[in-house]
Amino acid sequence: MNAHPDSFPPLSPDTLLSMARTILGIESAAIQYQATRLGEHFVAAHHLLLDCRGRIVVSGMGKSGHIGSKIASTLASTGSPAFFMHPAEASHGDLGMILAEDVLLALSNSGESDELLTITPLLKRRGTRILALTGNARSRLARLADVHLEVRVEREACPLNLAPTASTTAVLALGDALALTLLEARGFSADDFARTHPGGALGKRLLLAVQDIMHQGERIPWVMHQATVAEALRVMSDKGLGMTAVVGDDNHLEGIFTDGDLRRALETGTVNLLEQEVSQWMTRHPVVTHPDELAANAAQVMQDKRIFGLCVVEKKRLVGAFNMHDLLRHGIV
């Protein structure tokens, strides 16, 4: 029976940090070791996956399965259609999801996983190609595979040298190497990546345009150039963007009047300021953006110029406006 944790003295901070550094060092060394062993087998594995006309089906038991699930996700999100299949479920009907034009990416540290060895011969007879990542080049799974990558480590990071740690880290890193070399070979771009991540922050930064977040129509704060400061303030208060555009004939943008412009005007001590034309106090030739511009690029301009809001113009005509709160609300900044 395991002893209760309270029966052991607590580890000192120095001991904890020393252990953690040792563990990270072992795992880092495991990855570096794989890098020194890369060669023709990795090239063959890359081309096997690149030439796949179906899906890459990743499979593995236990910890290898958890790593395989992440590798499948990385492949799918970087331009290589893939999904994870549990090998035990495959033996109970899910094998029908794998087609001849697919490639099975089988993960097993020992290379002797019964569940994988049950389905692999059946898939080979069907015409499915097999790529195996194991820690044993003489294992049955390695011999069955069309291409085999040996992912061997000198020892696990586990103090008992039992729990899969360094070995799973090495497999995960090699899976990333396969996925990202495929990404490069397919010419997969940042826009492609965004289209597979539309709900995430990165997708929003790469996909959302200014026209997707700007205030339009009646929500745009604007006044004619002959309006008074008081009228401009009422519009600013009503629209809530901390600014108002100042336009001339045909809705051409002439300037912008902001909270900062108002503060600077007040500091002059001008008498009857509210009754004066806002065009006297507006910022002429303000920084503007276009509806098709990426919202992330507009956000960068605002940060660089230290401005809180932007007018959106098309052919010099005012078509929208937004401020930093809009960018925050849409997850751009």
Disulfide bonds with the S-S distance in Angstrom:
none
